[in-house]
Amino acid sequence: YNLKSKTANGGRVGASTAAHRTLPFGSKLRVTNLANKRSVIVTVNDRGPFIGGRIIDLSQGAASAIGMVQSGVAKVHVERVASL
């Protein structure tokens, strides 16, 4: 996702940020693309996604890191690695 406005925590979408519905802001997550096993560490700084069946929205930089920019959506594994 790519927002021009501020995120729910008052910040901006960064290279490795994500939106999650319930996890606390500042939580660090490892997101792994199940199709190619590439992973990225992201920081939750927004709420969402608000589309049924989706569990996380990644910034464009994070999506690029795991090879899912072209497809736009991918099956991923999300693992919490740290929280503030």
C-alpha positions in Angstrom: 0.0 0.0 0.0 1.1 3.6 -0.5 -0.4 6.5 1.4 0.3 10.1 0.8 -1.3 11.1 4.1 -0.2 10.2 7.6 -0.7 6.7 8.9 -2.9 5.8 11.9 0.1 6.3 14.3 0.8 9.8 12.8 3.8 8.6 10.8 4.3 8.0 7.1 4.5 4.8 5.0 8.2 3.9 4.9 10.4 1.4 3.1 9.6 -1.4 5.6 6.3 -0.6 7.2 3.0 -2.4 7.3 -0.6 -2.1 8.3 -2.2 -4.7 10.6 -5.7 -4.6 12.2 -4.8 -5.5 15.7 -1.1 -5.7 16.5 0.3 -2.8 18.5 2.1 0.0 16.6 5.8 -0.6 16.7 5.5 -4.4 16.5 8.2 -6.0 14.3 7.1 -8.7 12.0 8.8 -11.1 9.7 6.7 -11.5 6.6 7.6 -14.4 4.3 6.3 -14.9 0.8 5.3 -18.6 0.7 5.8 -18.8 -3.1 9.5 -17.9 -3.0 10.5 -18.0 0.7 11.8 -14.5 0.6 11.2 -12.5 3.9 11.4 -9.0 5.2 11.1 -7.4 8.6 8.5 -4.7 8.9 7.2 -2.3 11.5 3.5 -1.9 12.1 2.6 1.7 11.9 -0.9 1.7 10.4 -4.3 -0.1 10.6 -5.7 -2.3 7.9 -6.1 -4.0 5.5 -9.8 -3.5 5.2 -10.4 -6.0 2.4 -11.8 -9.4 3.4 -9.3 -12.3 3.4 -6.2 -10.1 3.7 -4.2 -10.1 6.9 -1.5 -7.4 6.3 -0.7 -4.5 4.0 3.0 -4.0 3.1 4.6 -0.8 2.0 5.9 -0.9 -1.6 9.5 -1.3 -0.4 8.6 -4.3 1.7 6.5 -5.9 -1.0 9.4 -5.4 -3.4 11.8 -7.1 -1.0 9.7 -10.3 -1.0 8.9 -10.2 -4.7 5.2 -9.4 -4.7 4.9 -6.0 -6.3 3.8 -7.5 -9.7 1.1 -9.7 -8.3 -0.1 -7.2 -5.7 -1.2 -10.0 -3.3 0.6 -13.1 -2.1 0.1 -15.9 0.4 2.4 -15.0 3.3 3.4 -16.2 6.7 3.5 -13.5 9.4 5.7 -14.0 12.5 5.9 -11.5 15.3 9.6 -10.9 16.2 9.4 -8.0 18.6 7.1 -5.4 20.1 7.5 -2.1 21.8 
